[in-house]
């Protein structure tokens, strides 16, 4: 404030605000006298700087913090320790005492970290998932840690310089297969990402795991694209769009997961069988990495469905609707030429071997469906009326 | 296109889509996203777009379904270097379980342990939201700019690890989770209705403030484990911050008419919380625990406050510098009052 300039006028409401925050009488005037702009003082009030802090700031006196947070009534004295020296300090290791108790229903609507003491008056963050049965699996903490332990990098963990030219038709079949798979992986990551803000902090370990899944799927999309562009081919026709549209349409997390169960299971089988269509060591390594990541996704899927059905048995029949919707769309996409023919060509070893490749593909599809049904059985769910478009593969009539 | 090779009915038209053979060459950093950004598959401003889930360069499929709204202009989401930031993120993933020397944790004075647990509790909240936000925006990124989406997947992973590591820290040394600590600011990040709004508030402002704090981790952390946590987390935050600065720069270059709009987002955020979405450092549990850690105990609380004020000055100085680099140097003239008091004259 320039010398001789009149001090700015402090309104009664500002003085009241200061008083409410514990500012002693005269502190505002003193701040002005010490040269602080009114704007700065208003800013301090706006951000709830308490009276003691404001005074300490002004006179450099010894501060007198409240330290109320030190006595927050949360559990004190628990200590997480590594249960497995190789794995280090896992998130499951700090699920100790009350911090390891996952509530059946999480009731806090803010972003409060599970186990901490709530502050009054915090905002609702808009979560919609508060029931343990919807998302939780006891395996999520260890799945998350395994995902981090098993990380790999497409740029440097695959032998890109080992690639050798392949016959055009083979290279193009690989490129078409991986154009499709790149899009499927990326799309699934985006769908799952959209659900993260729905899940409340009560189930933080599940969110950590889903974060690793989204990251894995992004890397799959990246790696498949790189392979398609690395050996004289390019990108082919975009993937069919009906299956992923169904996932985007899901109205609830259980619907989404039931729907994706079908793709997650059948793709795990596909990549697990990739030694039958991989053309070189790079592809064998790539598919092995992808299958290992997808094993974790499937384990979560099975555990979640199992737990969900156990806790909410009245929702068992409903799952058939989501599974059927997914099966209908999957069967339709399996009949798509750009989906089935590249695989048949690779399985048959080239255009000349397409007939044999077609037969091998029928076997692969049968195995995918059998393992899908087995995965459902592992979750305690018997799929009694498999969609006819998939059942045909079990009956040896895939063209039906 | 429908066929069933199992029955001998073939189409094979997909074999005829390759008129420009492409063979990307690995670099000394492996086969990177930059290495495959070539020929017809390279990112560009003008590209046919369709709101389907098609990724850039794939041939459009007749009758493909639209999958919901996504940005149809590159400038709305793009950041130069998003590809290299993605690759760096993949290479520099770390494990909170094994890369932190947990065995260096040791018995601390009760007040110090509680302060570290309080700070960790606050950060476990902040990082939780920081993972939700990019997840929310993934579907809005067009397949034409899929590299931006890939970068966001790495951020989701990074933030999960941060929420995880601060939770572990609170629970690994005889302490626990203390008072809910983030207070105001986090909703701003979730409330954003535009990608650039989100990015400038989260990547540039909130993560910038957190980054400045993490970089003082040598002073804040009482043990080697704590110092390492801050160092590793700061490394991740640097990438997020770089993305935000580069995105803002791109937006201001390509669409300079958005300058005032972006100022409005910052006006709102700076007016509502002293550290934006980086947590409210004036909230007593945060303010006091930081001051206690920086000072070295309750008995040296005033020294802690002095260092905390330096931290605040550093946060604001670096924030303004980043905005300057992005082309928003005029922010200094309209900085919100809660921050202006810490800005150099």
Interface residues (C-beta under 8 A of the other chain):
Chain A: X36 X39 X40 X42 X43 X44 X46 X47 X48 X49 X50 X53 X56 X57 X60 X61 X62 X63 X65 X66 X67 X68 X69 X70 X72 X74 X75 X76 X77 X78 X79 X80 X81 X82 X87 X88 X89 X90 X91 X93 X94 X96 X99 X110 X111 X112 X113 X114 X115 X116 X117 X118 X119 X122 X123 X125 X126 X144 X145 X148 X149 X151 X153 X154 X155 X156 X158 X160 X161 X168 X169 X172 X173 X175 X176 X179 X182 X183 X186 X187 X189 X190 X191 X192 X193 X194 X195 X196 X197 X201 X204 X207 X208 X211 X212 X214 X215 X217 X218 X219 X221 X222 X225 X226 X229 X230 X231 X232 X233 X234 X235 X236 X237 X238 X239 X240 X241 X242 X244 X245 X248 X335 X336 X337 X338 X340 X341 X342 X344 X345 X351 X354 X355 X357 X358 X359 X361 X362 X365 X398 X399
Chain B: X1 X2 X3 X4 X5 X6 X7 X8 X9 X10 X11 X12 X13 X14 X15 X17 X18 X20 X21 X22 X23 X24 X26 X29 X30 X31 X32 X33 X36 X38 X39 X40 X41 X52 X53 X54 X55 X57 X58 X59 X60 X61 X64 X65 X67 X68 X86 X87 X90 X91 X93 X95 X96 X97 X98 X100 X102 X111 X114 X118 X121 X124 X125 X128 X129 X131 X132 X133 X134 X135 X136 X137 X138 X139 X141 X143 X146 X149 X150 X152 X153 X154 X156 X157 X159 X160 X161 X163 X164 X167 X168 X171 X172 X173 X174 X175 X176 X177 X178 X179 X180 X181 X182 X183 X186 X187 X190 X271 X273 X274 X280 X282 X283 X284 X285 X287 X288 X289 X291 X292 X298 X301 X302 X305 X309 X336 X337 X338 X339 X340 X341
